[in-house]
Amino acid sequence: MNARVDAAAIEALVPHAGSMSLWDEVLDWSGERIVLRAWRHRDPAHPLRSNGRLHAVHLCEYGAQAMAVHGGLRASAGGGTARPGLLVGLRAVELHVERIDDLPGDLECEAELLMESPAGWQYRFTLRHAGTLLATGESTVMPT
C-alpha cells in the first residue's frame, strides 16, 4: 500500500476541510500504521496559530488527524468510507518543544493502530522534525 497520497486526496478522506486539513502528504501506510508529512506549520495564516505562534500542544491535533487519514485510507481500500469519530482521550503525551512554527523543515508523523473495536480506535503517534523527536502520545476515538 506504499502509494503516496497528496493533500487533496487526504482532504477527501477526512472531515477536516481547507486549512484545517493539516497533513500535506502520506509517505507510506499499511493496515497497522501510517507515515505522513506536513510543511504548512510555517504558514503565518495557519488556523491554529495564536499570537503569531503555533504551540507544540497542537501536535496532538496532528496526531489525531493522522488517525483520521489512516482510517480513511483503510476504509477506502476496503471499498467503503470511514465511520466518523470523536476524539475522546489523549494519554501519555510528551512534548519536547514549546512551539513548531519556527521549525524550518517538514514535520513527520508515524501513527500506529494499537486497538480497534466497534467501540473505537486507539493509536500511538510520534512526531519528528529533521529526525528530532517533537512529541509522542496515544489517542482514542469513538465512533459518533
N, CA, C and O atoms as a GROMACS GRO file, in nm:
protein
  576
    1MET      N    1   0.082  -0.120   0.000
    1MET     CA    2   0.000   0.000   0.000
    1MET      C    3   0.086   0.126   0.000
    1MET      O    4   0.038   0.232   0.038
    2ASN      N    5   0.206   0.116  -0.040
    2ASN     CA    6   0.305   0.222  -0.027
    2ASN      C    7   0.280   0.343  -0.117
    2ASN      O    8   0.373   0.423  -0.135
    3ALA      N    9   0.163   0.361  -0.172
    3ALA     CA   10   0.136   0.473  -0.260
    3ALA      C   11   0.132   0.604  -0.182
    3ALA      O   12   0.072   0.612  -0.075
    4ARG      N   13   0.196   0.707  -0.239
    4ARG     CA   14   0.190   0.840  -0.178
    4ARG      C   15   0.053   0.901  -0.206
    4ARG      O   16  -0.008   0.876  -0.310
    5VAL      N   17   0.008   0.980  -0.113
    5VAL     CA   18  -0.123   1.044  -0.121
    5VAL      C   19  -0.102   1.192  -0.098
    5VAL      O   20  -0.036   1.230   0.000
    6ASP      N   21  -0.156   1.279  -0.185
    6ASP     CA   22  -0.134   1.422  -0.171
    6ASP      C   23  -0.242   1.488  -0.085
    6ASP      O   24  -0.337   1.422  -0.041
    7ALA      N   25  -0.227   1.619  -0.061
    7ALA     CA   26  -0.316   1.692   0.028
    7ALA      C   27  -0.461   1.690  -0.018
    7ALA      O   28  -0.552   1.680   0.064
    8ALA      N   29  -0.485   1.699  -0.149
    8ALA     CA   30  -0.623   1.698  -0.199
    8ALA      C   31  -0.689   1.563  -0.171
    8ALA      O   32  -0.805   1.558  -0.131
    9ALA      N   33  -0.616   1.455  -0.191
    9ALA     CA   34  -0.671   1.322  -0.164
    9ALA      C   35  -0.692   1.303  -0.014
    9ALA      O   36  -0.790   1.240   0.028
   10ILE      N   37  -0.602   1.357   0.068
   10ILE     CA   38  -0.618   1.348   0.214
   10ILE      C   39  -0.745   1.420   0.255
   10ILE      O   40  -0.825   1.366   0.332
   11GLU      N   41  -0.765   1.541   0.204
   11GLU     CA   42  -0.884   1.619   0.241
   11GLU      C   43  -1.013   1.547   0.203
   11GLU      O   44  -1.115   1.563   0.270
   12ALA      N   45  -1.010   1.469   0.096
   12ALA     CA   46  -1.129   1.393   0.054
   12ALA      C   47  -1.158   1.277   0.148
   12ALA      O   48  -1.269   1.224   0.149
   13LEU      N   49  -1.059   1.236   0.227
   13LEU     CA   50  -1.074   1.120   0.318
   13LEU      C   51  -1.120   1.157   0.458
   13LEU      O   52  -1.171   1.072   0.531
   14VAL      N   53  -1.100   1.282   0.498
   14VAL     CA   54  -1.122   1.321   0.638
   14VAL      C   55  -1.227   1.431   0.648
   14VAL      O   56  -1.256   1.498   0.549
   15PRO      N   57  -1.283   1.450   0.767
   15PRO     CA   58  -1.383   1.556   0.783
   15PRO      C   59  -1.323   1.696   0.792
   15PRO      O   60  -1.397   1.794   0.786
   16HIS      N   61  -1.193   1.707   0.805
   16HIS     CA   62  -1.127   1.837   0.816
   16HIS      C   63  -1.116   1.900   0.678
   16HIS      O   64  -1.072   1.836   0.583
   17ALA      N   65  -1.156   2.027   0.666
   17ALA     CA   66  -1.160   2.092   0.535
   17ALA      C   67  -1.067   2.212   0.530
   17ALA      O   68  -1.035   2.274   0.632
   18GLY      N   69  -1.025   2.243   0.410
   18GLY     CA   70  -0.943   2.361   0.388
   18GLY      C   71  -0.815   2.359   0.469
   18GLY      O   72  -0.746   2.257   0.477
   19SER      N   73  -0.783   2.472   0.528
   19SER     CA   74  -0.658   2.483   0.603
   19SER      C   75  -0.658   2.399   0.730
   19SER      O   76  -0.552   2.378   0.789
   20MET      N   77  -0.774   2.352   0.774
   20MET     CA   78  -0.778   2.266   0.894
   20MET      C   79  -0.742   2.120   0.862
   20MET      O   80  -0.728   2.040   0.953
   21SER      N   81  -0.725   2.086   0.736
   21SER     CA   82  -0.671   1.957   0.699
   21SER      C   83  -0.519   1.975   0.701
   21SER      O   84  -0.462   2.031   0.608
   22LEU      N   85  -0.455   1.927   0.807
   22LEU     CA   86  -0.318   1.965   0.839
   22LEU      C   87  -0.210   1.890   0.763
   22LEU      O   88  -0.100   1.943   0.748
   23TRP      N   89  -0.237   1.770   0.716
   23TRP     CA   90  -0.132   1.689   0.652
   23TRP      C   91  -0.124   1.720   0.503
   23TRP      O   92  -0.225   1.736   0.436
   24ASP      N   93   0.000   1.727   0.452
   24ASP     CA   94   0.024   1.758   0.312
   24ASP      C   95   0.049   1.634   0.227
   24ASP      O   96   0.028   1.637   0.106
   25GLU      N   97   0.094   1.525   0.290
   25GLU     CA   98   0.131   1.409   0.211
   25GLU      C   99   0.139   1.284   0.299
   25GLU      O  100   0.188   1.289   0.411
   26VAL      N  101   0.089   1.174   0.245
   26VAL     CA  102   0.111   1.043   0.306
   26VAL      C  103   0.231   0.982   0.236
   26VAL      O  104   0.232   0.970   0.114
   27LEU      N  105   0.331   0.944   0.313
   27LEU     CA  106   0.453   0.885   0.257
   27LEU      C  107   0.443   0.734   0.244
   27LEU      O  108   0.496   0.675   0.150
   28ASP      N  109   0.374   0.671   0.340
   28ASP     CA  110   0.366   0.526   0.343
   28ASP      C  111   0.251   0.488   0.436
   28ASP      O  112   0.221   0.561   0.531
   29TRP      N  113   0.188   0.375   0.409
   29TRP     CA  114   0.087   0.327   0.501
   29TRP      C  115   0.061   0.179   0.478
   29TRP      O  116   0.085   0.125   0.370
   30SER      N  117   0.012   0.116   0.583
   30SER     CA  118  -0.031  -0.024   0.579
   30SER      C  119  -0.156  -0.033   0.664
   30SER      O  120  -0.207   0.069   0.709
   31GLY      N  121  -0.205  -0.151   0.686
   31GLY     CA  122  -0.323  -0.168   0.769
   31GLY      C  123  -0.301  -0.130   0.915
   31GLY      O  124  -0.397  -0.102   0.987
   32GLU      N  125  -0.176  -0.128   0.959
   32GLU     CA  126  -0.145  -0.103   1.100
   32GLU      C  127  -0.079   0.031   1.128
   32GLU      O  128  -0.078   0.076   1.243
   33ARG      N  129  -0.024   0.099   1.024
   33ARG     CA  130   0.048   0.223   1.052
   33ARG      C  131   0.043   0.316   0.932
   33ARG      O  132   0.007   0.277   0.822
   34ILE      N  133   0.080   0.442   0.959
   34ILE     CA  134   0.083   0.543   0.854
   34ILE      C  135   0.200   0.638   0.884
   34ILE      O  136   0.233   0.662   1.000
   35VAL      N  137   0.260   0.691   0.779
   35VAL     CA  138   0.365   0.791   0.790
   35VAL      C  139   0.324   0.909   0.702
   35VAL      O  140   0.294   0.891   0.583
   36LEU      N  141   0.322   1.029   0.761
   36LEU     CA  142   0.276   1.148   0.691
   36LEU      C  143   0.377   1.260   0.704
   36LEU      O  144   0.466   1.257   0.789
   37ARG      N  145   0.361   1.362   0.616
   37ARG     CA  146   0.449   1.478   0.620
   37ARG      C  147   0.364   1.605   0.606
   37ARG      O  148   0.264   1.606   0.533
   38ALA      N  149   0.405   1.710   0.676
   38ALA     CA  150   0.338   1.840   0.667
   38ALA      C  151   0.443   1.950   0.662
   38ALA      O  152   0.550   1.939   0.722
   39TRP      N  153   0.411   2.056   0.588
   39TRP     CA  154   0.503   2.169   0.582
   39TRP      C  155   0.432   2.303   0.603
   39TRP      O  156   0.498   2.407   0.604
   40ARG      N  157   0.302   2.303   0.618
   40ARG     CA  158   0.229   2.429   0.634
   40ARG      C  159   0.232   2.483   0.777
   40ARG      O  160   0.170   2.586   0.805
   41HIS      N  161   0.304   2.417   0.868
   41HIS     CA  162   0.314   2.467   1.006
   41HIS      C  163   0.386   2.602   1.010
   41HIS      O  164   0.376   2.674   1.110
   42ARG      N  165   0.458   2.638   0.906
   42ARG     CA  166   0.530   2.766   0.899
   42ARG      C  167   0.442   2.879   0.846
   42ARG      O  168   0.481   2.995   0.852
   43ASP      N  169   0.324   2.846   0.795
   43ASP     CA  170   0.235   2.944   0.732
   43ASP      C  171   0.184   3.043   0.837
   43ASP      O  172   0.123   3.001   0.936
   44PRO      N  173   0.206   3.173   0.818
   44PRO     CA  174   0.155   3.272   0.914
   44PRO      C  175   0.003   3.268   0.929
   44PRO      O  176  -0.051   3.315   1.029
   45ALA      N  177  -0.068   3.213   0.830
   45ALA     CA  178  -0.214   3.206   0.836
   45ALA      C  179  -0.263   3.070   0.888
   45ALA      O  180  -0.382   3.038   0.875
   46HIS      N  181  -0.174   2.989   0.946
   46HIS     CA  182  -0.215   2.857   0.999
   46HIS      C  183  -0.333   2.877   1.095
   46HIS      O  184  -0.326   2.962   1.184
   47PRO      N  185  -0.439   2.799   1.080
   47PRO     CA  186  -0.561   2.822   1.159
   47PRO      C  187  -0.545   2.796   1.309
   47PRO      O  188  -0.630   2.842   1.387
   48LEU      N  189  -0.443   2.728   1.353
   48LEU     CA  190  -0.424   2.701   1.495
   48LEU      C  191  -0.327   2.798   1.562
   48LEU      O  192  -0.302   2.786   1.682
   49ARG      N  193  -0.274   2.893   1.488
   49ARG     CA  194  -0.182   2.991   1.547
   49ARG      C  195  -0.254   3.080   1.647
   49ARG      O  196  -0.371   3.113   1.631
   50SER      N  197  -0.180   3.117   1.749
   50SER     CA  198  -0.229   3.211   1.849
   50SER      C  199  -0.116   3.308   1.881
   50SER      O  200  -0.005   3.266   1.912
   51ASN      N  201  -0.146   3.436   1.872
   51ASN     CA  202  -0.044   3.539   1.895
   51ASN      C  203   0.080   3.516   1.809
   51ASN      O  204   0.192   3.535   1.854
   52GLY      N  205   0.058   3.476   1.685
   52GLY     CA  206   0.166   3.457   1.590
   52GLY      C  207   0.246   3.330   1.607
   52GLY      O  208   0.345   3.310   1.536
   53ARG      N  209   0.207   3.243   1.700
   53ARG     CA  210   0.283   3.120   1.726
   53ARG      C  211   0.193   2.998   1.712
   53ARG      O  212   0.072   3.004   1.731
   54LEU      N  213   0.258   2.888   1.678
   54LEU     CA  214   0.191   2.758   1.673
   54LEU      C  215   0.253   2.672   1.783
   54LEU      O  216   0.364   2.621   1.768
   55HIS      N  217   0.181   2.658   1.891
   55HIS     CA  218   0.233   2.590   2.010
   55HIS      C  219   0.237   2.438   1.991
   55HIS      O  220   0.158   2.381   1.917
   56ALA      N  221   0.330   2.376   2.060
   56ALA     CA  222   0.353   2.232   2.047
   56ALA      C  223   0.231   2.150   2.085
   56ALA      O  224   0.216   2.038   2.036
   57VAL      N  225   0.144   2.200   2.169
   57VAL     CA  226   0.025   2.123   2.208
   57VAL      C  227  -0.059   2.087   2.085
   57VAL      O  228  -0.133   1.989   2.088
   58HIS      N  229  -0.047   2.165   1.978
   58HIS     CA  230  -0.122   2.136   1.857
   58HIS      C  231  -0.070   2.013   1.783
   58HIS      O  232  -0.134   1.965   1.690
   59LEU      N  233   0.044   1.962   1.825
   59LEU     CA  234   0.092   1.836   1.768
   59LEU      C  235  -0.005   1.723   1.800
   59LEU      O  236  -0.010   1.623   1.728
   60CYS      N  237  -0.083   1.737   1.907
   60CYS     CA  238  -0.186   1.637   1.938
   60CYS      C  239  -0.292   1.634   1.828
   60CYS      O  240  -0.342   1.528   1.793
   61GLU      N  241  -0.327   1.750   1.774
   61GLU     CA  242  -0.422   1.756   1.663
   61GLU      C  243  -0.362   1.692   1.538
   61GLU      O  244  -0.430   1.623   1.464
   62TYR      N  245  -0.234   1.716   1.516
   62TYR     CA  246  -0.167   1.649   1.403
   62TYR      C  247  -0.175   1.496   1.422
   62TYR      O  248  -0.202   1.424   1.326
   63GLY      N  249  -0.150   1.449   1.543
   63GLY     CA  250  -0.159   1.305   1.570
   63GLY      C  251  -0.299   1.252   1.549
   63GLY      O  252  -0.317   1.145   1.491
   64ALA      N  253  -0.399   1.325   1.596
   64ALA     CA  254  -0.538   1.282   1.579
   64ALA      C  255  -0.578   1.281   1.432
   64ALA      O  256  -0.649   1.190   1.387
   65GLN      N  257  -0.532   1.380   1.356
   65GLN     CA  258  -0.565   1.380   1.214
   65GLN      C  259  -0.492   1.269   1.139
   65GLN      O  260  -0.542   1.220   1.038
   66ALA      N  261  -0.375   1.228   1.188
   66ALA     CA  262  -0.308   1.113   1.128
   66ALA      C  263  -0.395   0.990   1.141
   66ALA      O  264  -0.404   0.909   1.049
   67MET      N  265  -0.462   0.975   1.257
   67MET     CA  266  -0.556   0.865   1.277
   67MET      C  267  -0.669   0.871   1.174
   67MET      O  268  -0.704   0.770   1.113
   68ALA      N  269  -0.723   0.991   1.154
   68ALA     CA  270  -0.835   1.008   1.061
   68ALA      C  271  -0.793   0.973   0.918
   68ALA      O  272  -0.868   0.908   0.845
   69VAL      N  273  -0.674   1.016   0.879
   69VAL     CA  274  -0.626   0.984   0.744
   69VAL      C  275  -0.609   0.833   0.730
   69VAL      O  276  -0.648   0.774   0.629
   70HIS      N  277  -0.550   0.771   0.832
   70HIS     CA  278  -0.530   0.626   0.827
   70HIS      C  279  -0.664   0.554   0.817
   70HIS      O  280  -0.679   0.462   0.736
   71GLY      N  281  -0.760   0.594   0.898
   71GLY     CA  282  -0.892   0.532   0.892
   71GLY      C  283  -0.957   0.550   0.757
   71GLY      O  284  -1.020   0.458   0.705
   72GLY      N  285  -0.942   0.669   0.697
   72GLY     CA  286  -0.997   0.693   0.565
   72GLY      C  287  -0.933   0.607   0.458
   72GLY      O  288  -1.002   0.554   0.371
   73LEU      N  289  -0.801   0.592   0.464
   73LEU     CA  290  -0.731   0.507   0.368
   73LEU      C  291  -0.770   0.360   0.383
   73LEU      O  292  -0.791   0.291   0.284
   74ARG      N  293  -0.779   0.314   0.507
   74ARG     CA  294  -0.817   0.174   0.530
   74ARG      C  295  -0.958   0.148   0.479
   74ARG      O  296  -0.983   0.047   0.413
   75ALA      N  297  -1.051   0.239   0.507
   75ALA     CA  298  -1.189   0.221   0.462
   75ALA      C  299  -1.197   0.225   0.310
   75ALA      O  300  -1.267   0.145   0.249
   76SER      N  301  -1.126   0.319   0.249
   76SER     CA  302  -1.126   0.332   0.103
   76SER      C  303  -1.069   0.208   0.036
   76SER      O  304  -1.121   0.162  -0.066
   77ALA      N  305  -0.963   0.152   0.094
   77ALA     CA  306  -0.903   0.030   0.039
   77ALA      C  307  -1.000  -0.087   0.044
   77ALA      O  308  -0.992  -0.178  -0.037
   78GLY      N  309  -1.093  -0.083   0.140
   78GLY     CA  310  -1.194  -0.188   0.153
   78GLY      C  311  -1.320  -0.157   0.075
   78GLY      O  312  -1.418  -0.232   0.084
   79GLY      N  313  -1.320  -0.047  -0.001
   79GLY     CA  314  -1.436  -0.012  -0.083
   79GLY      C  315  -1.540   0.070  -0.012
   79GLY      O  316  -1.650   0.088  -0.064
   80GLY      N  317  -1.509   0.122   0.107
   80GLY     CA  318  -1.608   0.199   0.183
   80GLY      C  319  -1.556   0.335   0.221
   80GLY      O  320  -1.460   0.386   0.164
   81THR      N  321  -1.623   0.393   0.320
   81THR     CA  322  -1.580   0.520   0.378
   81THR      C  323  -1.565   0.502   0.527
   81THR      O  324  -1.630   0.416   0.588
   82ALA      N  325  -1.480   0.582   0.586
   82ALA     CA  326  -1.454   0.571   0.730
   82ALA      C  327  -1.575   0.618   0.811
   82ALA      O  328  -1.644   0.712   0.773
   83ARG      N  329  -1.598   0.550   0.922
   83ARG     CA  330  -1.701   0.596   1.015
   83ARG      C  331  -1.652   0.724   1.082
   83ARG      O  332  -1.536   0.732   1.121
   84PRO      N  333  -1.738   0.822   1.098
   84PRO     CA  334  -1.696   0.944   1.167
   84PRO      C  335  -1.669   0.912   1.315
   84PRO      O  336  -1.729   0.821   1.372
   85GLY      N  337  -1.579   0.989   1.373
   85GLY     CA  338  -1.544   0.965   1.512
   85GLY      C  339  -1.519   1.094   1.586
   85GLY      O  340  -1.510   1.202   1.528
   86LEU      N  341  -1.509   1.080   1.717
   86LEU     CA  342  -1.486   1.193   1.807
   86LEU      C  343  -1.366   1.160   1.895
   86LEU      O  344  -1.363   1.055   1.959
   87LEU      N  345  -1.268   1.249   1.897
   87LEU     CA  346  -1.152   1.232   1.984
   87LEU      C  347  -1.199   1.241   2.129
   87LEU      O  348  -1.251   1.345   2.171
   88VAL      N  349  -1.180   1.134   2.205
   88VAL     CA  350  -1.229   1.132   2.343
   88VAL      C  351  -1.117   1.122   2.445
   88VAL      O  352  -1.143   1.135   2.565
   89GLY      N  353  -0.994   1.099   2.401
   89GLY     CA  354  -0.889   1.089   2.500
   89GLY      C  355  -0.750   1.100   2.443
   89GLY      O  356  -0.722   1.055   2.332
   90LEU      N  357  -0.663   1.162   2.521
   90LEU     CA  358  -0.520   1.167   2.494
   90LEU      C  359  -0.451   1.115   2.618
   90LEU      O  360  -0.488   1.150   2.730
   91ARG      N  361  -0.349   1.030   2.598
   91ARG     CA  362  -0.275   0.974   2.712
   91ARG      C  363  -0.127   0.979   2.681
   91ARG      O  364  -0.085   0.979   2.565
   92ALA      N  365  -0.049   0.982   2.787
   92ALA     CA  366   0.096   0.971   2.779
   92ALA      C  367   0.156   1.068   2.677
   92ALA      O  368   0.252   1.034   2.608
   93VAL      N  369   0.099   1.188   2.668
   93VAL     CA  370   0.151   1.287   2.574
   93VAL      C  371   0.278   1.348   2.631
   93VAL      O  372   0.281   1.392   2.746
   94GLU      N  373   0.382   1.350   2.550
   94GLU     CA  374   0.508   1.414   2.586
   94GLU      C  375   0.544   1.511   2.475
   94GLU      O  376   0.557   1.473   2.359
   95LEU      N  377   0.560   1.638   2.512
   95LEU     CA  378   0.600   1.743   2.418
   95LEU      C  379   0.745   1.779   2.447
   95LEU      O  380   0.782   1.804   2.562
   96HIS      N  381   0.827   1.780   2.343
   96HIS     CA  382   0.970   1.804   2.362
   96HIS      C  383   1.015   1.941   2.311
   96HIS      O  384   1.134   1.973   2.315
   97VAL      N  385   0.921   2.021   2.262
   97VAL     CA  386   0.947   2.158   2.218
   97VAL      C  387   0.832   2.245   2.266
   97VAL      O  388   0.728   2.194   2.307
   98GLU      N  389   0.851   2.377   2.261
   98GLU     CA  390   0.744   2.468   2.302
   98GLU      C  391   0.656   2.511   2.185
   98GLU      O  392   0.536   2.534   2.202
   99ARG      N  393   0.717   2.522   2.067
   99ARG     CA  394   0.642   2.569   1.951
   99ARG      C  395   0.696   2.501   1.826
   99ARG      O  396   0.806   2.446   1.826
  100ILE      N  397   0.615   2.506   1.719
  100ILE     CA  398   0.657   2.440   1.595
  100ILE      C  399   0.658   2.532   1.474
  100ILE      O  400   0.707   2.493   1.368
  101ASP      N  401   0.606   2.654   1.486
  101ASP     CA  402   0.602   2.745   1.371
  101ASP      C  403   0.740   2.790   1.329
  101ASP      O  404   0.758   2.837   1.216
  102ASP      N  405   0.839   2.779   1.416
  102ASP     CA  406   0.974   2.824   1.385
  102ASP      C  407   1.064   2.710   1.333
  102ASP      O  408   1.183   2.732   1.311
  103LEU      N  409   1.009   2.592   1.314
  103LEU     CA  410   1.087   2.479   1.262
  103LEU      C  411   1.098   2.492   1.110
  103LEU      O  412   0.996   2.501   1.042
  104PRO      N  413   1.220   2.493   1.055
  104PRO     CA  414   1.237   2.523   0.913
  104PRO      C  415   1.199   2.409   0.818
  104PRO      O  416   1.166   2.436   0.702
  105GLY      N  417   1.203   2.287   0.862
  105GLY     CA  418   1.176   2.174   0.773
  105GLY      C  419   1.038   2.116   0.795
  105GLY      O  420   0.955   2.172   0.867
  106ASP      N  421   1.015   2.003   0.731
  106ASP     CA  422   0.886   1.935   0.738
  106ASP      C  423   0.866   1.864   0.871
  106ASP      O  424   0.962   1.822   0.936
  107LEU      N  425   0.740   1.851   0.910
  107LEU     CA  426   0.701   1.766   1.022
  107LEU      C  427   0.672   1.628   0.966
  107LEU      O  428   0.615   1.615   0.858
  108GLU      N  429   0.711   1.524   1.040
  108GLU     CA  430   0.675   1.388   1.001
  108GLU      C  431   0.609   1.320   1.119
  108GLU      O  432   0.647   1.340   1.235
  109CYS      N  433   0.510   1.239   1.088
  109CYS     CA  434   0.436   1.166   1.191
  109CYS      C  435   0.426   1.020   1.151
  109CYS      O  436   0.402   0.986   1.036
  110GLU      N  437   0.444   0.936   1.251
  110GLU     CA  438   0.411   0.795   1.235
  110GLU      C  439   0.303   0.765   1.338
  110GLU      O  440   0.318   0.794   1.456
  111ALA      N  441   0.195   0.707   1.291
  111ALA     CA  442   0.086   0.667   1.380
  111ALA      C  443   0.065   0.518   1.364
  111ALA      O  444   0.064   0.465   1.252
  112GLU      N  445   0.048   0.451   1.476
  112GLU     CA  446   0.032   0.305   1.478
  112GLU      C  447  -0.099   0.268   1.545
  112GLU      O  448  -0.128   0.314   1.656
  113LEU      N  449  -0.179   0.187   1.478
  113LEU     CA  450  -0.305   0.138   1.534
  113LEU      C  451  -0.275   0.040   1.646
  113LEU      O  452  -0.212  -0.064   1.623
  114LEU      N  453  -0.319   0.071   1.766
  114LEU     CA  454  -0.298  -0.017   1.882
  114LEU      C  455  -0.417  -0.108   1.907
  114LEU      O  456  -0.401  -0.223   1.947
  115MET      N  457  -0.538  -0.054   1.884
  115MET     CA  458  -0.658  -0.129   1.916
  115MET      C  459  -0.771  -0.078   1.828
  115MET      O  460  -0.785   0.042   1.803
  116GLU      N  461  -0.853  -0.174   1.781
  116GLU     CA  462  -0.970  -0.141   1.702
  116GLU      C  463  -1.084  -0.231   1.747
  116GLU      O  464  -1.067  -0.352   1.759
  117SER      N  465  -1.200  -0.171   1.772
  117SER     CA  466  -1.318  -0.247   1.808
  117SER      C  467  -1.440  -0.168   1.763
  117SER      O  468  -1.426  -0.054   1.719
  118PRO      N  469  -1.559  -0.224   1.775
  118PRO     CA  470  -1.679  -0.146   1.742
  118PRO      C  471  -1.693  -0.021   1.830
  118PRO      O  472  -1.762   0.074   1.793
  119ALA      N  473  -1.628  -0.021   1.947
  119ALA     CA  474  -1.636   0.092   2.038
  119ALA      C  475  -1.536   0.203   2.004
  119ALA      O  476  -1.548   0.313   2.058
  120GLY      N  477  -1.440   0.178   1.916
  120GLY     CA  478  -1.346   0.284   1.880
  120GLY      C  479  -1.209   0.234   1.842
  120GLY      O  480  -1.187   0.115   1.817
  121TRP      N  481  -1.116   0.330   1.838
  121TRP     CA  482  -0.979   0.304   1.794
  121TRP      C  483  -0.882   0.372   1.890
  121TRP      O  484  -0.911   0.478   1.945
  122GLN      N  485  -0.768   0.309   1.908
  122GLN     CA  486  -0.661   0.371   1.986
  122GLN      C  487  -0.533   0.365   1.902
  122GLN      O  488  -0.501   0.262   1.843
  123TYR      N  489  -0.462   0.477   1.899
  123TYR     CA  490  -0.338   0.489   1.823
  123TYR      C  491  -0.227   0.545   1.910
  123TYR      O  492  -0.252   0.614   2.009
  124ARG      N  493  -0.105   0.514   1.872
  124ARG     CA  494   0.014   0.580   1.926
  124ARG      C  495   0.070   0.666   1.814
  124ARG      O  496   0.080   0.621   1.699
  125PHE      N  497   0.108   0.791   1.846
  125PHE     CA  498   0.165   0.878   1.744
  125PHE      C  499   0.300   0.931   1.790
  125PHE      O  500   0.324   0.953   1.909
  126THR      N  501   0.388   0.952   1.692
  126THR     CA  502   0.520   1.008   1.714
  126THR      C  503   0.544   1.112   1.607
  126THR      O  504   0.530   1.083   1.488
  127LEU      N  505   0.581   1.232   1.648
  127LEU     CA  506   0.609   1.340   1.553
  127LEU      C  507   0.754   1.382   1.564
  127LEU      O  508   0.808   1.393   1.674
  128ARG      N  509   0.816   1.404   1.449
  128ARG     CA  510   0.957   1.443   1.442
  128ARG      C  511   0.977   1.557   1.343
  128ARG      O  512   0.894   1.582   1.255
  129HIS      N  513   1.088   1.626   1.361
  129HIS     CA  514   1.134   1.728   1.268
  129HIS      C  515   1.283   1.705   1.246
  129HIS      O  516   1.361   1.710   1.340
  130ALA      N  517   1.321   1.679   1.122
  130ALA     CA  518   1.462   1.655   1.088
  130ALA      C  519   1.524   1.551   1.180
  130ALA      O  520   1.640   1.564   1.220
  131GLY      N  521   1.449   1.447   1.212
  131GLY     CA  522   1.499   1.339   1.295
  131GLY      C  523   1.491   1.364   1.444
  131GLY      O  524   1.519   1.274   1.523
  132THR      N  525   1.453   1.485   1.485
  132THR     CA  526   1.444   1.519   1.627
  132THR      C  527   1.301   1.495   1.677
  132THR      O  528   1.205   1.540   1.616
  133LEU      N  529   1.289   1.426   1.788
  133LEU     CA  530   1.159   1.397   1.845
  133LEU      C  531   1.092   1.524   1.895
  133LEU      O  532   1.150   1.601   1.972
  134LEU      N  533   0.968   1.546   1.850
  134LEU     CA  534   0.888   1.660   1.894
  134LEU      C  535   0.783   1.622   1.995
  134LEU      O  536   0.763   1.691   2.095
  135ALA      N  537   0.714   1.509   1.970
  135ALA     CA  538   0.601   1.473   2.057
  135ALA      C  539   0.568   1.325   2.038
  135ALA      O  540   0.588   1.268   1.931
  136THR      N  541   0.516   1.265   2.144
  136THR     CA  542   0.460   1.130   2.140
  136THR      C  543   0.332   1.131   2.220
  136THR      O  544   0.309   1.220   2.303
  137GLY      N  545   0.248   1.033   2.195
  137GLY     CA  546   0.127   1.020   2.274
  137GLY      C  547   0.039   0.910   2.219
  137GLY      O  548   0.070   0.846   2.119
  138GLU      N  549  -0.072   0.891   2.288
  138GLU     CA  550  -0.175   0.796   2.245
  138GLU      C  551  -0.308   0.871   2.241
  138GLU      O  552  -0.336   0.956   2.325
  139SER      N  553  -0.388   0.836   2.142
  139SER     CA  554  -0.518   0.899   2.129
  139SER      C  555  -0.626   0.794   2.107
  139SER      O  556  -0.604   0.689   2.047
  140THR      N  557  -0.744   0.826   2.157
  140THR     CA  558  -0.858   0.736   2.147
  140THR      C  559  -0.973   0.808   2.080
  140THR      O  560  -1.005   0.922   2.115
  141VAL      N  561  -1.037   0.742   1.984
  141VAL     CA  562  -1.151   0.795   1.912
  141VAL      C  563  -1.266   0.698   1.922
  141VAL      O  564  -1.248   0.576   1.909
  142MET      N  565  -1.386   0.752   1.946
  142MET     CA  566  -1.508   0.670   1.948
  142MET      C  567  -1.593   0.710   1.829
  142MET      O  568  -1.599   0.828   1.793
  143PRO      N  569  -1.660   0.613   1.766
  143PRO     CA  570  -1.748   0.648   1.655
  143PRO      C  571  -1.865   0.732   1.703
  143PRO      O  572  -1.914   0.716   1.815
  144THR      N  573  -1.910   0.822   1.615
  144THR     CA  574  -2.025   0.907   1.650
  144THR      C  575  -2.152   0.858   1.584
  144THR      O  576  -2.258   0.917   1.602
   0.00000   0.00000   0.00000
